[in-house]
Amino acid sequence: MNDFFLIAIVVMIFLLIFQIAKASEYVSVLKGEEKSRKQTNRINGFLLVAFLILGLVGCWWCNKLYYGKTLFPQGSASFEGENIDTMMWITIAVCGAVFFITQILLFWFSFKYQETDKRKAYYFTHNNKLELLWTGVPAIVLTVLVVFGLKYWFKFTGDAPKDSQLIEITGHQFAWEIRYPGKDGVLGKKNFKLTDAAKGNPLGVDWADESSHDDIHVQQMHIIVGKPVKLVINSQDVIHDVGLPHFRMKMDAVPGIPTTLWFTPKWTTEEMKVKTGNPNFVYEIACDQICGKSHFSMRGTMIVESQQEFDKWLAGQTPEYVKATAPPEAPKTDSAATAVKPVAMTTK
């Protein structure tokens, strides 16, 4: 019963406000304020046209000012990412055309068809052809874009070429851990129960698996230019996301569910330094999923290099198993300081 009265009170208040508004409108007409309203409408019409012009100029100016600071001028740093760029340009073109057409018509119509005594508003109820047009055309365009998007998505996340470079990347708050297989080309098994950074096993690798004895654990990723690379992606805590903006790739890192992604880099890091004119350029591994208060600092780096450079780098790495099982070094002592000094013998 109380709910009924509350609803009734709300309805009565709404009706009261509505009647007051209507009465105020009638009073304004009787007082001769209709002329003032029409003049205000004309002013608003001119302001809408001015806003349209300034808005279009602003779009052009922002594009001219900031386009060079985006990743578009550099192009995709992976062959597969070129398809993503193509889809992006098509989407921008379609959405841009719709935006400009609709906005120009919206503001122009607001100016052209403002209130006037010389014209009566046309009462337009329904048109099946128009309904079909503005519903069917967007549906077809979006369906085409989705189909192509799924096609590329299934390609990037599907089976990588047989000669792909295999790399595992694991995210945790707030860093990336990189693991390479050794000469056997197989990554050793992992068990989350074995994770213990204090004992030299931050990834929980099962040392009982002989395939893990030659695995390399590093903080910076090295990949080979022109060779497909397959990433096996993991997370140790919350959902992260391996974001590779220069390669136009990204993939969620989900706890307990390994995900994969593959691509082929086009340019080495040194080539990109020349291409971008930035001597400090680095390929970035970003976390594209908000994962905590220090999400902003979860950033890794990647070096793209030649096969020879990669082989030289890899040869200088020590397997994680060797580091974890090596006996602790004995503390060094200064032999000169600890040597027994001869005692001088004196006689009376």
TAKA-V490751 format. One line per field, one symbol per residue. phi: phi as a letter, one per 40 degrees, with the letter a starting at -180 (. if undefined). A space follows every 50 residues. Layout:
BEGIN
phi = ???
END
This chain:
BEGIN
phi = .ccccccccccccccccccccccccccccccgcccccccccccccccccc cccccccccccccccbdcccccccgccbcccccccccccccccccccccc cccccdccccccbccaccbbcccbcaacccdcccbccdcccccccccccc dcccccccccdcccccbbbbbacbabbbbbccccgbcccbadcccaccbg bccgcccccccccbcbbbbbcbbbcgbdbbbbbbbbbbcbacbbcccgba acbbdgbcbbababccbcccccccccgbcbcacbbbccbdbicbdcccbb bbbbaccccccccccccbdcccccbcccccccbccccccccccccbbc
END
